[in-house]
Amino acid sequence: MKPLIVVKFGGSLTKNTKAQKEFLKELSKISQKQKIILVHGGGPEVSFLLEKFSIRSKFVNGLRFTDEKVLSVAEMALSGKINKNLVAGLLKNNVKAVGISAKDAKSVICKQVKNLGFVGDPIKVNKKLIEVLLKENFLPVIASIACDNKSNSLNVNADTLASVLAIAFKAQKLIFLTDVCGVLDRNKKTIKEIKVKNVNYLIKDRTITGGMIPKIQACANSIKKGVKEVWIIDGLKGVIEMKGTVVKK
């Protein structure tokens, strides 16, 4: 099998049509030489729909609190609109893309993080469905909706989901696309390389804040569990010549 990489796409890039088209075009080129699992979130689209439906949302340490109404809207946005838009874009670039969520075939089972509502923390990856897709040269596009042991839907942080999949499939590389040039220091300059041992310090001294916290924690966890290289890159600069921060052991 070709080398495998896991790519996480999300954030404001999901609302940038031009950037998304360019990303999918580059991904199609990479897919000719490497197997790819594409994981996506879509916070801005979820927020847009929540506002449209007059549903207020709140965040806890960079993570969205998910009640029943928010969960319904999140699944609509992630498994529906965003997932199928990404699949359509890849198909136009002659990539055999298949859109699923982590809930399909119970690919990822989570335990509920109760202080965040209907949010899941992955505890098990069932690889079979994704393995079949990869073996048959399909590119899985996976929305960040999973389920618990009783098949109840749970909203999952897409960074965490990408991380556990990269670990389970022993990915050569894990790439997080963002709308900034990697992790920034206090002077707004890109930190080109971060060692896992320094992650907690950077969070404690508030160099890393907000939504970057779960992202960098996912990076560190991936490295500790065998992924050799994790990148946080500027999605606008592309995935072929990556510009951003690499996290290493």
N, C-alpha and C positions, 0 to 999 in steps of 0.2 A: 504493500500500500504506500502511496505517496505520503510525504511528511504532512502532519496535520497542524493547522493553526486554528485558534478560536478568536473570532473578532467580535467585539461588542460595539454596536452602533446605537446612538441614542442622543439624549439631550436636545438642544436647540437645532442640531443637525437634521432632526426629523422634520423640521419646519422649513429647512433651507433646500428648496427644490434643486437648485443648481449644484450645490455641494453634494446632495444625495445622488444625482445623476452621475457626477464625476466619480464618486466613491464606488458606485456599482460597476461602472466601466472598468475601473482599476481592479476591482475584486474579480471581475470576469477574467482578466489577464492572469492574475495570481492563481486562479482556480485551474488553470491549464497545467500548472506544475505542482500544486499542493492541494490537499484536501482541506476544505474549510467548513467550519460550523459558524454560522452567523447568528449571534444572539442580539436581541434588541429590546430596549425600553421605549420610552416615549412620554416622559413626564410633561413636556409642554402641550402635547396633544390631549393628554388626560386633563390637564389644568384648563385647557380651552373648553373642553366638553363639560367639565364640572361647572365652569362659569356660565356656560350656555344654559345648563339645566338648573342654575341657581343653587348649586350644592357647594357649601364651603368646605375647604380642606385645610388640614394643619400638618406641620412637619415636626418630627421628633428626631433630633440629631441628624438632620439631613435626609431622613426617611419619611415618606408620606404615611400618615395615619389613615387606615383604610376601614371604614365602616361598610355596611351592606350596600349603600347607595354608591359609594366611591368604588367599591369592588366591581359592581355592575358596569359602571362607566369605564373603569380601567380595562376590563376584559373586552368591552366593545371597541375601545380605541386600540389596544395592543394586539389582540388576536384577530381583530377585524381589519380596521382601516390601515394601520401602519404595516402589519405583517403582509397583507396582500399587496400593498403598494411596493414594498421591497421585493417581493416575489415577482411582481409584474416587471419591475425594472431589471431584474436579473434575467428574466426570460427574454426581454428585448435585447439583451447582450449575449444571447445564445447559451445561457447557463441553465442547466436542469435544476431549477430551484423548487423546493417543496416547503410550503409554510405550515408550521405546526406551533403549538404552545408546549411548554414543558409539562403540561397536564396530559397531553396525548399519550396513550399507552402507559400512563403513570411514569413517564420518563424521569421526572424528578418528584420525589415525595418529600414533603416538608412537615415540620412541626410548627404550630401557630405561635407567633410572637405576640402574646396577648396584649401587652401594653401598646402595641401598634395596630390592634384590631385584626382584620383579616389579612395579615401579612405572614408569609412563610419563611422559615429558615431551613434550607435544604438539609436533609438527613440521609437521603439515599438517592443514588442515580441508577435507574434501570436503563442499560445501554442498548438494549435489543433493537428498538425501532430506529434509533439514530444510526446504529451500526449497519443495519440493512440499507438505509438510505445512502450512507457513505460507500458501502460496498458496491452498490449499483450506480455509483457516480452521480448521485443527486447531491445538491448542496442544501442542507437543512437550514431553514430560516426559523428561529425559535423565539417566540414571544415569551415575555417574562411573567407568565401565569402558570402556576403549578397546582398541586393538590396535596391534601393530607392523606392519612391512611384510609380515611372513609370517603375519599374522592371528592371532598369539598374543595372548591376553588380557593386559592390563596394568591395574593399579589406578592411577587418576589422581586427584590432589588435586582435589576438586570446585571449589575456588576458582580454581585455575589453568584448569580446563576452562571454567568460566563466563567467565573473562577472554578466552580465545582465541576463544570463540564470539562474544562481544560485539564483539571486534575484527573477526573475519571477516565478521560480518553488519552492521558499521557501526551498532551499537546506539546509540540516543539516550542510553540510561541503563543502567547496570549496578548492581544492588542485591544486597548480601550481607546476608542475615538471620542474626543471631546471638542469643545469649541474654544479651548485655550491651548497654548503651546506647552502642554505638559503641566507638571507641578511647578508653581511659581514660588520664589522666595519672597521675603518681605519687601524687596525692591522691585517686585514684579518681573524678575528675570527667571528664565527657565532653569530649574535644577536638572542638569543633564543626566545625573546618575544618583540613585538612592540605594543605600544598603538596607536590607531588611531590619538589621539591628537598630537603625536610626528612625524607623517609622514612628514608634510611640513618642519619641522625643519631639518630632516635628508636629505631632498632633497636640501634645501637651503645651508646647510654646506657641501654639496657634499660628504656626506657619501654614499648616494644613487645616482648613476649616470647612464647615458646611457639607455640601454634596461630594467634596473631594475626599472626605474621611472614609466613607464606605468603599470608595474606589481604591484608595491606597491600602486599606485593610485587606481588600480582596487580592490585591497585588502581592502583599506580604504572605498571605495564606497560601497562595498559589506557589510561590517560590519555596516556602517551607515544605510543601507537599510534592515537590518534584518538577514543576514547570521551570525550565531553565531561564527563560527570559520573558519579562512582562513589560509592555510599553504603554505609556499614556501619551497619546499624540494629538496634535492638532488635525482634526479631520479635514479642515479646509486645505491643508498642505498635502493630503493624500496618504495612501497606505503603501505605496511602492518606495518612495523616498521619505521615510518617516522622520518627522521633526517633533521632538518632545523629550520625555523623561523615560529612562529605562530603570527598572527595579531589578536588582540582582542580589544573590546571596552574599 
